Amino acid sequence: MEKLHDLETFAKILIDKGYNGYFQTQGAYPGRLKDSMSEYLENCQRGLESLPKGELLLTTYLQWTGEDKPRVQCCMWVQHHNGKFDLQKVEITKKDQFGQLLRQSELTNLPMAAVPHAKEAVAMVSDEVRANKVAPRIKRFGL
C-alpha cells in the first residue's frame, strides 16, 4: 500500500502535475483543489456533510473551450483516512457538446508518482493520438 499523503502534500503533487484548475468535491464546493477539499472536510466536521464510507469524488475539466465544443473531464476517487489521502482511481472522459461520450480512459491502482501529467491525460482521450496512428495512404497508380 502506498503512503497516504496529508492534504497539503496531496494537493501539491497534483498541482505540480498540471491539475491546477478548479475542482468540485463530492459534486459541490467549487474552488482550487486544496480549497475545495478543505471546505468539504470542514463541513463534515461541523456536521453539515457526512464523510463518505468509500472515497471522495473530485471532478475537474482538463480541457474546456466552450459549451458548444468537446471537453475533457477528469474524475478522481480519493481514499480518505484520518486526514490522509490516497488516489484510488482516475477516469478521463472526452464528451461532445451534447454530453455524449467520445472517448474514455480509466487508471486504477496507480501510485501518486505514476499519475499522468494533465497534458498526458488529455492526450489519452484526444483525437490527435488516433489520427497519428493511421497509416499514410499509398498511391498505387500514378496518373
BATOR-988772 format. One record per residue (C-alpha): residue number from 1; x, y negated, z; residue in one letter. Coordinates in Angstrom, 1 decimal. Layout:
BEGIN
+-----+--------+--------+--------+---------+
: num :     px :     py :     pz : residuo :
+-----+--------+--------+--------+---------+
: NUM :      X :      Y :      Z :       A :
...
+-----+--------+--------+--------+---------+
# end
This chain:
BEGIN
+-----+--------+--------+--------+---------+
: num :     px :     py :     pz : residuo :
+-----+--------+--------+--------+---------+
:   1 :    0.0 :    0.0 :    0.0 :       M :
:   2 :    1.3 :   -3.4 :   -0.9 :       E :
:   3 :    2.0 :   -6.0 :    1.7 :       K :
:   4 :   -1.0 :   -8.2 :    2.5 :       L :
:   5 :   -0.5 :  -12.0 :    2.0 :       H :
:   6 :   -1.8 :  -14.9 :    4.0 :       D :
:   7 :   -3.9 :  -17.4 :    2.2 :       L :
:   8 :   -1.1 :  -19.9 :    1.6 :       E :
:   9 :    1.2 :  -17.2 :    0.0 :       T :
:  10 :   -1.7 :  -15.6 :   -1.9 :       F :
:  11 :   -2.7 :  -18.9 :   -3.5 :       A :
:  12 :    0.9 :  -19.9 :   -4.2 :       K :
:  13 :    1.6 :  -16.6 :   -6.1 :       I :
:  14 :   -1.5 :  -17.1 :   -8.3 :       L :
:  15 :   -0.8 :  -20.8 :   -8.9 :       I :
:  16 :    2.8 :  -20.0 :   -9.9 :       D :
:  17 :    1.4 :  -17.5 :  -12.5 :       K :
:  18 :   -0.8 :  -20.3 :  -14.0 :       G :
:  19 :   -4.1 :  -19.7 :  -12.2 :       Y :
:  20 :   -4.3 :  -23.3 :  -11.2 :       N :
:  21 :   -7.8 :  -24.3 :  -12.3 :       G :
:  22 :  -11.0 :  -24.4 :  -10.4 :       Y :
:  23 :  -12.4 :  -21.3 :   -8.8 :       F :
:  24 :  -15.6 :  -20.1 :   -7.1 :       Q :
:  25 :  -15.5 :  -17.8 :   -4.2 :       T :
:  26 :  -18.5 :  -15.4 :   -3.9 :       Q :
:  27 :  -20.3 :  -17.3 :   -6.6 :       G :
:  28 :  -20.2 :  -20.6 :   -4.7 :       A :
:  29 :  -17.7 :  -23.0 :   -3.1 :       Y :
:  30 :  -16.1 :  -24.6 :   -6.3 :       P :
:  31 :  -12.7 :  -26.0 :   -6.0 :       G :
:  32 :   -9.0 :  -25.2 :   -6.3 :       R :
:  33 :   -8.1 :  -21.7 :   -5.2 :       L :
:  34 :   -7.0 :  -22.4 :   -1.7 :       K :
:  35 :   -9.8 :  -24.9 :   -1.0 :       D :
:  36 :  -12.5 :  -22.6 :   -2.4 :       S :
:  37 :  -11.4 :  -19.7 :   -0.3 :       M :
:  38 :  -10.8 :  -21.8 :    2.8 :       S :
:  39 :  -14.3 :  -23.3 :    2.6 :       E :
:  40 :  -15.9 :  -19.9 :    2.3 :       Y :
:  41 :  -13.9 :  -18.5 :    5.2 :       L :
:  42 :  -14.7 :  -21.5 :    7.4 :       E :
:  43 :  -18.4 :  -21.0 :    6.7 :       N :
:  44 :  -18.1 :  -17.3 :    7.6 :       C :
:  45 :  -16.6 :  -18.3 :   10.9 :       Q :
:  46 :  -19.4 :  -20.8 :   11.5 :       R :
:  47 :  -22.0 :  -18.1 :   10.8 :       G :
:  48 :  -23.3 :  -19.7 :    7.6 :       L :
:  49 :  -22.0 :  -16.9 :    5.5 :       E :
:  50 :  -21.1 :  -13.2 :    6.2 :       S :
:  51 :  -17.9 :  -11.6 :    5.2 :       L :
:  52 :  -18.4 :   -9.0 :    2.5 :       P :
:  53 :  -17.7 :   -5.4 :    3.6 :       K :
:  54 :  -15.7 :   -4.8 :    0.5 :       G :
:  55 :  -14.0 :   -7.5 :   -1.4 :       E :
:  56 :  -14.2 :  -11.2 :   -2.1 :       L :
:  57 :  -15.0 :  -12.2 :   -5.7 :       L :
:  58 :  -13.1 :  -15.1 :   -7.2 :       L :
:  59 :  -14.0 :  -16.4 :  -10.6 :       T :
:  60 :  -12.3 :  -19.0 :  -12.8 :       T :
:  61 :  -12.1 :  -19.9 :  -16.5 :       Y :
:  62 :   -8.8 :  -19.4 :  -18.1 :       L :
:  63 :   -9.9 :  -21.0 :  -21.4 :       Q :
:  64 :  -12.8 :  -23.4 :  -21.8 :       W :
:  65 :  -13.2 :  -25.7 :  -24.9 :       T :
:  66 :  -16.9 :  -26.5 :  -24.5 :       G :
:  67 :  -20.3 :  -24.8 :  -24.2 :       E :
:  68 :  -20.5 :  -24.2 :  -27.9 :       D :
:  69 :  -17.2 :  -22.3 :  -28.1 :       K :
:  70 :  -15.9 :  -18.9 :  -26.9 :       P :
:  71 :  -14.5 :  -18.9 :  -23.4 :       R :
:  72 :  -12.2 :  -16.7 :  -21.3 :       V :
:  73 :  -13.2 :  -15.9 :  -17.8 :       Q :
:  74 :  -11.2 :  -14.2 :  -15.1 :       C :
:  75 :  -12.8 :  -12.4 :  -12.1 :       C :
:  76 :  -10.6 :  -11.2 :   -9.2 :       M :
:  77 :  -11.7 :   -8.8 :   -6.5 :       W :
:  78 :   -9.7 :   -9.5 :   -3.4 :       V :
:  79 :   -9.5 :   -7.4 :   -0.3 :       Q :
:  80 :   -9.7 :   -9.5 :    2.9 :       H :
:  81 :   -8.4 :   -8.1 :    6.2 :       H :
:  82 :   -7.8 :  -10.3 :    9.3 :       N :
:  83 :   -6.8 :  -13.4 :    7.3 :       G :
:  84 :   -4.6 :  -11.4 :    4.9 :       K :
:  85 :   -5.4 :  -10.9 :    1.2 :       F :
:  86 :   -4.5 :   -8.3 :   -1.5 :       D :
:  87 :   -5.7 :   -8.3 :   -5.1 :       L :
:  88 :   -7.6 :   -5.2 :   -5.9 :       Q :
:  89 :   -8.9 :   -5.7 :   -9.5 :       K :
:  90 :   -8.7 :   -8.3 :  -12.2 :       V :
:  91 :  -11.2 :   -8.5 :  -15.1 :       E :
:  92 :  -10.6 :  -10.8 :  -18.0 :       I :
:  93 :  -13.5 :  -11.3 :  -20.4 :       T :
:  94 :  -13.9 :  -13.3 :  -23.6 :       K :
:  95 :  -17.5 :  -14.3 :  -24.3 :       K :
:  96 :  -19.0 :  -16.2 :  -27.2 :       D :
:  97 :  -21.1 :  -19.4 :  -26.8 :       Q :
:  98 :  -24.2 :  -17.3 :  -26.1 :       F :
:  99 :  -22.6 :  -15.3 :  -23.3 :       G :
: 100 :  -22.2 :  -12.1 :  -25.4 :       Q :
: 101 :  -19.1 :  -10.1 :  -24.6 :       L :
: 102 :  -16.5 :  -10.2 :  -27.3 :       L :
: 103 :  -13.5 :   -8.5 :  -25.5 :       R :
: 104 :  -12.7 :   -7.3 :  -22.1 :       Q :
: 105 :   -9.6 :   -6.2 :  -20.2 :       S :
: 106 :   -9.6 :   -4.7 :  -16.7 :       E :
: 107 :   -6.5 :   -4.3 :  -14.5 :       L :
: 108 :   -6.6 :   -2.3 :  -11.3 :       T :
: 109 :   -4.2 :   -1.2 :   -8.6 :       N :
: 110 :   -1.6 :   -3.7 :   -9.5 :       L :
: 111 :    0.7 :   -5.4 :   -7.0 :       P :
: 112 :    0.7 :   -9.2 :   -6.9 :       M :
: 113 :    4.0 :   -9.3 :   -8.6 :       A :
: 114 :    2.6 :   -7.5 :  -11.6 :       A :
: 115 :   -0.4 :   -9.8 :  -12.1 :       V :
: 116 :    0.0 :  -11.2 :  -15.6 :       P :
: 117 :    0.5 :  -14.9 :  -16.2 :       H :
: 118 :   -2.7 :  -16.8 :  -17.1 :       A :
: 119 :   -1.5 :  -17.2 :  -20.7 :       K :
: 120 :   -0.8 :  -13.5 :  -21.0 :       E :
: 121 :   -4.2 :  -12.7 :  -19.6 :       A :
: 122 :   -5.8 :  -14.9 :  -22.3 :       V :
: 123 :   -3.7 :  -13.1 :  -24.9 :       A :
: 124 :   -5.1 :   -9.8 :  -23.7 :       M :
: 125 :   -8.5 :  -10.7 :  -25.0 :       V :
: 126 :   -7.5 :  -13.1 :  -27.7 :       S :
: 127 :   -8.4 :  -12.6 :  -31.4 :       D :
: 128 :   -4.9 :  -13.6 :  -32.4 :       E :
: 129 :   -3.5 :  -10.4 :  -30.9 :       V :
: 130 :   -5.7 :   -8.3 :  -33.1 :       R :
: 131 :   -5.0 :  -10.5 :  -36.2 :       A :
: 132 :   -1.3 :  -10.0 :  -35.8 :       N :
: 133 :   -1.6 :   -6.2 :  -35.7 :       K :
: 134 :   -3.5 :   -6.0 :  -39.0 :       V :
: 135 :   -1.2 :   -4.6 :  -41.7 :       A :
: 136 :   -0.5 :   -7.1 :  -44.5 :       P :
: 137 :   -2.3 :   -6.4 :  -47.8 :       R :
: 138 :   -0.1 :   -4.9 :  -50.5 :       I :
: 139 :   -0.7 :   -6.0 :  -54.1 :       K :
: 140 :   -0.9 :   -2.9 :  -56.2 :       R :
: 141 :   -1.4 :   -4.4 :  -59.6 :       F :
: 142 :    0.5 :   -7.4 :  -60.8 :       G :
: 143 :   -1.5 :   -9.3 :  -63.3 :       L :
+-----+--------+--------+--------+---------+
# end
